[in-house]
């Protein structure tokens, strides 16, 4: 895989506020990494939900599956993502929320 494929703009809020808040204050660096990964994937898909299982996220980020599960729960609790699935065993869809962009 080439090292550089495309540039993805990241809202300054993600770097200036979320990083300090999630990594520093909440001490959940895995949640920040998962959010960055989902943010990048969503940006590439024009902000459509990202279809990804816990295993897929673990493989993509290098984190353990349990770390991914904890990170996703933290992101949902903070209302940074919404996760849906068609049924219990279906692959989840994660919608990245950017509440700082609203009016």
N, C-alpha and C positions, 0 to 999 in steps of 0.2 A: 504494500500500500504506500503511495507517495506520502511524504511528510506533510505536504501542504496541498489542500484541495481547493478550498475556497475561504473567503473571509466571511465571518458571521458577526454582525454588530451585536454588542451586548449593552443593554441599558446600563447607564452609570449607577443606578440604584443597586443593581445586582453586585457590583464591585464595591461601591462606596458604603453601602448600608448592610446588605444581606451578608456579605462575607464576614464583616466584623460581628454582626449580631449572631449568626448561626455558628461560626467557628469559634469566635472569642467568648461571647456571653453564654450561649447555650452549650458550648463545647461539643458540637456535633459536626465535625468536619466531613463525615461521610454523607450527611444530609446535604451539605453544600455541594459536594462532588456530584451527587445524584441529581440535584437540581440543575447544575451546570450542564450535565450530560443531557437531561431531558430538555432543557432550554435550547441547547444547540440542535438537537434532533427536531424539536418543534419549529424552530426558526427555519430550518431547511425545508420543512413540510408546510410552510406558510401558516403556521400556528394551528395545524390540525392535531388531534390527539396522537400521542406516540404509543404504538402497540409494542409492548415489551413485558416479558415475564421477569420474575425475580432473577432467574438464572441468566437471562439475556443481559439484564442490567449488571449483574455480578461479573459476567464475562467482559462487558464493555468498560467497566470502571476499575476492575481489579479488586473489588471489595468482596467480602464473603456474602453469601445469601442472607445470613442473619443480620449482617450490617445493613444490607439493602432493605430488608423488611423494617428494621428500626428507623432507617432514614426516610422511607416512604411514609411511615406512620407520623413521623415528626413533620414532614412537609405537608401532609394532609391536615394535621392538627393546626398548623400555622396558616392554612388556606393558601398555600403556594402551588398546590396541585389538586386536581380532582381525579380520582381513579374510579373507573367503571369497568364492568365486564358483563357479558351476556348471561353467563351462569358461573357457578362456583369453580369449575375447572377450565374455563375459557381464559385465554391470554388477556391480561388487563390492558386497558387504554388509559393513558395518563395525559390529562390536559393541563398544560402549564398556565397558571394564572399570573397575571401581572397587574395586581390591584393598584399599583402606583401610577398606572397609565390612565386611569379613569378620571374624568372631569375634574 
